Amino acid sequence: MARQEVTLDEVTAAAISLQDDGMRVTIEAVREALGTGSPSTIHKHLVEWRASQAKPEAPKPEIPESIVADLGRWAQQFAQQAGAGANDALAQAESDMDALLKAGEELEAERDELLAQVASITSARDQALATAAEHAETIERLTVELRNARQVAMDALVGKAKDQLAIEGKDAQLAELRQQVERGVTASAAESDARLAAEMELIGATTARDNLAAEVRELRAQLDAAHAERSTLRAEMEVLRASR
């Protein structure tokens, strides 16, 4: 499922809290503190927050007039202090790049899993469609057979009734005809029940097919979102590499 993206204010609050606790402000640390958020979004907000922080002022070179002999050592110390901020920024950028690379690997794994799920559901959907088609053919065949059976039964009843009417009395003929009609109705009811059961089975297969199709559409949407997020991560990684 898609992650819930975090805001700049949330990332800023988490970064300040980590900084106050004396901890390094990294993508993973902020993400762990918030409990949510994609690495690319957190990185974007961290860059904006770091840019808003006041730049550390470089120490002003004040050479004591009475210690001229220590000028070389003082200049070296000053240079180290002035470059400390750049070294920290470079280390932070490398840490962010490692976090982004790790997130990219996780997205690759999620994409492969989604592709496997789509393939499995597509196979199940095709099987359900084939089963539904077979049920439809069976229902059509049963309908034709039921129609023919009813016609044959009616023809047989009429023919037999005519033969019996020619031999037996009217009352006996009517009683026998009534019994035959009742048996025919019972047989027709049984056939109708069989047809109804077949139709209900087809409805169940059609519902399963629609549910599978909906799941395939949802998984494809998640796969598209994962592709888009991966492209964003790659673009940010290229920017970081170019800035180094």
C-alpha positions in Angstrom: 0.0 0.0 0.0 1.0 3.6 -0.5 3.0 5.3 2.4 1.5 8.3 4.2 3.8 11.2 3.3 5.1 13.5 6.1 5.1 17.3 6.0 7.9 19.7 6.4 6.8 20.7 9.9 6.8 17.1 11.0 10.3 16.5 9.7 11.5 19.8 11.1 10.2 19.0 14.6 11.8 15.5 14.5 15.1 16.9 13.3 15.2 19.5 16.1 14.3 16.9 18.7 17.1 14.6 17.5 19.5 17.6 17.4 18.5 18.6 21.0 19.2 15.0 22.1 22.7 15.2 20.7 21.9 12.6 18.0 22.8 12.8 14.3 20.0 14.1 12.1 19.8 11.4 9.3 17.0 10.2 7.0 16.7 6.9 8.9 16.7 8.6 12.3 13.9 11.0 11.3 11.9 8.2 9.7 12.3 6.1 12.8 11.2 9.0 15.0 8.1 9.7 12.9 7.3 6.1 12.2 6.3 6.8 8.6 7.3 8.7 5.5 9.2 7.8 2.3 13.0 8.4 2.3 12.8 10.7 -0.7 10.2 13.0 1.0 12.1 13.1 4.3 15.4 13.9 2.4 13.7 16.8 0.5 12.4 18.3 3.8 15.7 17.8 5.5 17.5 19.7 2.8 15.1 22.6 3.2 15.5 22.5 7.0 19.3 22.5 6.8 19.2 25.3 4.3 17.1 27.4 6.8 19.6 26.9 9.6 22.0 29.7 10.4 25.4 29.1 8.9 28.1 28.7 11.6 30.2 31.8 11.6 33.8 31.2 10.8 36.1 32.1 13.7 37.7 35.6 13.2 41.4 35.4 12.9 42.8 37.5 15.8 46.5 37.1 16.0 47.9 37.9 19.4 50.7 40.4 18.9 52.6 38.9 21.8 52.7 35.4 20.3 54.0 35.8 16.8 55.9 32.5 17.1 52.6 30.6 17.4 51.1 32.1 14.2 51.7 28.9 12.2 50.0 26.7 14.7 47.1 29.1 15.1 46.6 29.4 11.3 46.5 25.6 11.0 43.9 25.3 13.8 41.8 28.1 12.3 41.8 26.2 8.9 40.6 23.0 10.6 37.8 24.8 12.4 36.7 26.6 9.2 36.5 23.3 7.3 34.7 21.4 10.0 31.2 22.5 8.7 32.0 21.4 5.2 33.2 18.0 6.3 30.1 17.5 8.4 27.9 18.4 5.5 29.8 16.0 3.2 29.4 13.2 5.8 25.7 14.0 6.1 25.3 13.9 2.3 27.0 10.5 2.1 24.7 9.2 4.9 21.7 10.5 3.1 22.8 8.8 -0.2 23.3 5.5 1.6 19.8 5.8 3.0 18.4 6.6 -0.4 20.2 3.6 -2.0 18.8 1.3 0.7 15.3 2.7 0.1 15.7 2.1 -3.6 16.6 -1.6 -2.9 13.5 -1.9 -0.8 11.3 -0.5 -3.6 12.9 -3.0 -6.0 11.9 -5.8 -3.7 8.4 -4.5 -3.3 8.1 -4.1 -7.1 9.1 -7.7 -7.7 6.6 -8.9 -5.0 3.8 -6.9 -6.7 4.7 -8.3 -10.1 4.5 -11.9 -8.7 1.1 -11.1 -7.1 -0.2 -9.6 -10.4 0.9 -12.7 -12.3 -0.7 -15.1 -9.7 -4.0 -13.1 -9.7 -4.0 -12.9 -13.5 -3.6 -16.7 -13.8 -6.5 -17.2 -11.2 -8.6 -14.7 -13.1 -8.0 -16.5 -16.5 -8.9 -19.8 -14.8 -12.1 -18.4 -13.3 -13.1 -17.0 -16.8 -12.5 -20.4 -18.3 -14.6 -22.0 -15.6 -17.4 -19.5 -16.1 -17.4 -20.1 -19.8 -17.7 -23.9 -19.2 -20.6 -23.3 -16.8 -22.3 -21.1 -19.4 -22.0 -23.9 -22.0 -23.3 -26.4 -19.5 -26.3 -24.2 -18.7 -27.1 -23.7 -22.3 -26.9 -27.4 -23.0 -29.1 -28.2 -20.0 -31.7 -25.6 -21.2 -31.9 -27.2 -24.6 -32.1 -30.7 -23.1 -34.8 -29.6 -20.7 -36.8 -28.0 -23.5 -36.5 -31.2 -25.6 -37.4 -33.4 -22.7 -40.5 -31.4 -21.9 -41.6 -31.6 -25.6 -41.0 -35.3 -25.7 -42.9 -35.8 -22.4 -45.8 -33.8 -23.6 -46.0 -35.6 -26.9 -45.8 -38.9 -25.1 -48.5 -37.9 -22.6 -50.8 -36.7 -25.4 -50.2 -39.8 -27.5 -50.7 -42.2 -24.6 -53.8 -40.3 -23.5 -55.3 -40.6 -27.0 -54.6 -44.4 -27.0 -56.1 -44.9 -23.6 -59.1 -42.7 -24.4 -59.9 -45.0 -27.3 -60.0 -48.1 -25.1 -61.0 -47.1 -21.5 -63.8 -45.1 -20.1 -63.7 -41.4 -19.8 -63.3 -41.4 -16.0 -60.4 -43.9 -16.0 -58.7 -42.1 -18.8 -58.9 -38.7 -17.0 -57.5 -40.2 -13.8 -54.6 -41.8 -15.6 -54.0 -38.6 -17.5 -54.0 -36.6 -14.3 -51.4 -38.9 -12.8 -49.2 -38.7 -15.8 -49.4 -34.9 -15.8 -48.4 -34.8 -12.2 -45.4 -37.1 -12.8 -44.4 -34.9 -15.7 -44.8 -31.8 -13.5 -42.6 -33.4 -10.9 -39.9 -34.3 -13.4 -40.1 -30.8 -14.9 -39.7 -29.3 -11.4 -36.6 -31.4 -10.8 -35.1 -30.3 -14.0 -35.9 -26.7 -13.2 -34.2 -27.1 -9.9 -31.1 -28.5 -11.6 -31.1 -25.6 -14.0 -31.5 -23.1 -11.2 -28.5 -24.6 -9.3 -26.4 -24.4 -12.5 -27.4 -20.7 -12.9 -26.5 -19.9 -9.3 -23.1 -21.6 -9.8 -22.5 -19.4 -12.8 -23.4 -16.2 -10.9 -20.9 -17.2 -8.2 -18.1 -17.7 -10.8 -18.9 -14.3 -12.4 -18.7 -12.6 -9.0 -15.3 -14.2 -8.3 -14.1 -13.1 -11.7 -15.1 -9.5 -11.0 -13.4 -9.5 -7.6 -10.2 -10.9 -9.2 -10.3 -8.2 -11.8 -10.7 -5.5 -9.2 -7.7 -6.9 -7.3 -5.6 -6.8 -10.5 -6.5 -3.2 -11.1 -5.5 -2.3 -7.5 -2.2 -4.1 -7.7 -1.4 -2.4 -11.0 -2.1 1.0 -9.4 0.3 0.1 -6.5 2.9 -1.0 -9.1 2.6 2.2 -11.0 3.1 4.2 -7.7 6.2 2.1 -6.9 7.6 2.8 -10.3 7.0 6.6 -9.9 8.6 6.7 -6.5 11.6 4.7 -7.7 12.1 7.2 -10.6 12.0 10.0 -8.1 14.7 8.3 -5.9 16.9 7.7 -8.9 16.7 11.4 -10.0 17.6 12.5 -6.4 20.5 10.1 -6.3 21.8 11.5 -9.6 21.6 15.0 -8.2 23.5 14.0 -5.0 26.2 12.3 -7.1 26.5 15.4 -9.3 26.9 17.7 -6.3 29.7 15.7 -4.7 
